[in-house]
Amino acid sequence: MIQVRSFAFLALLGVVSFACKSTSAPPVPVPTTITLSAATADLSALGASTTITATVKDQNGAAMSGQTITWNSADQTVATVSGAATGTIIAVDNGTTTVTASSGSITSSAVTVNVAQVTAALAKIFLLATIIVVGWVAITAVNMAAALYLQRFPLDVVDNLLARKHRTQINILKRSAITLLTVVTAAAALMTFESVRQYGVSLFASAGVAGLVVGFAARPVLSNMIAGVQMAITQPIRIDDVVIVEGEWGRIEEITSTYVVVRIWDLRRLIVPLTYFIEKPFQNWTRVSAELLGTVFVYVDYTVPVDHVRAKVEEIVKASPLWDGKVVGVQVTDAKADTIEVRALASAANSGDIWNLRCELREKLIDFLQREYPGALPRRREHVVADVVLTQPC
């Protein structure tokens, strides 16, 4: 009997406990976090304002209304903040500060406030303009220094070897300096922008792979630049040199950082990469000096009096103002089946004079042979022998 009563009492106690649990009230919401509508705020003028909304959330992430929110600025000399659920930020002075919202014992994450009035933007523009002007002044100074230096070495003289040497070196070095100044000026101007500076840091971090890619892509440009440095030091060609390139006779008119301009005798321009003069053979008639030897070949009959021809060649050359007074001579350089080859040799101070002297000597020598020794001009001899056949009379 006692056991039955105990069991009934325990059963009743369990029913009551279950009933109490099923009818208990839900937990009370407790403010847990504060979220803000923005993470940064930028103000471009003093007195300018912007608003940020704060939302208080409970332990379940649900928004709670009616909560008291207090706003705080870390540096009120830069910006102030006031309001309830929505805080109003007002710019006071240039600078950066942080704004937070709190409710009871909880505090939101900080909002970064940047105040930069128009004068700061103007200061950046002025800095950018200053960098560009300094770069322009430096480039102008390089051009002026090169021009003043080269005034000491005119090209319109008979022996202009020294002038051509200095002009070639100065022009190549000037272009290299201008290229370097341009790159430095552009880099300094771009580094005034924060986004570009951060981009540069990220590029520097990947400089290994990027350097290989850029180096491979810029290989022709870099090879020409290196060839320009080699040419400035070794000087296989100089400004106003007389050269034969790809079978064309001309003068070096311009040497840039990547190519060379050759002015051909008929005023055409031949554009040749710098690497051509480092890697391929070519003729330079004025490498050591402007003096040149010119030859004139005539083909005459075996009966020509060579001594008379030699005397006439010396007379023609010595009477010409184009001759430099150094070399003149005549030699028989070959004997063919029908003619002999006579070579007349003369010298002149430069390539232009030697060309004109050769043409003058050739014309006057042909005229001399036509007037004095017409029988010595090239001719073909034929000796015909008739076969005589004797027959017996029938």
Secondary structure as UniProt FT lines:
FT   HELIX           2..22
FT   STRAND          31..36
FT   STRAND          40..43
FT   TURN            46..47
FT   STRAND          49..58
FT   TURN            59..60
FT   STRAND          63..64
FT   STRAND          70..73
FT   TURN            76..78
FT   STRAND          79..83
FT   STRAND          86..91
FT   STRAND          95..103
FT   TURN            104..105
FT   STRAND          106..107
FT   STRAND          111..115
FT   HELIX           118..150
FT   TURN            151..152
FT   HELIX           161..190
FT   TURN            191..192
FT   HELIX           194..205
FT   HELIX           207..217
FT   HELIX           219..234
FT   TURN            239..240
FT   STRAND          242..245
FT   TURN            246..247
FT   STRAND          248..255
FT   STRAND          259..264
FT   TURN            265..266
FT   STRAND          269..273
FT   TURN            274..275
FT   HELIX           276..279
FT   STRAND          283..284
FT   TURN            285..286
FT   STRAND          292..300
FT   TURN            302..303
FT   HELIX           306..319
FT   TURN            321..322
FT   STRAND          323..335
FT   STRAND          340..348
FT   HELIX           351..372
FT   HELIX           374..376
//
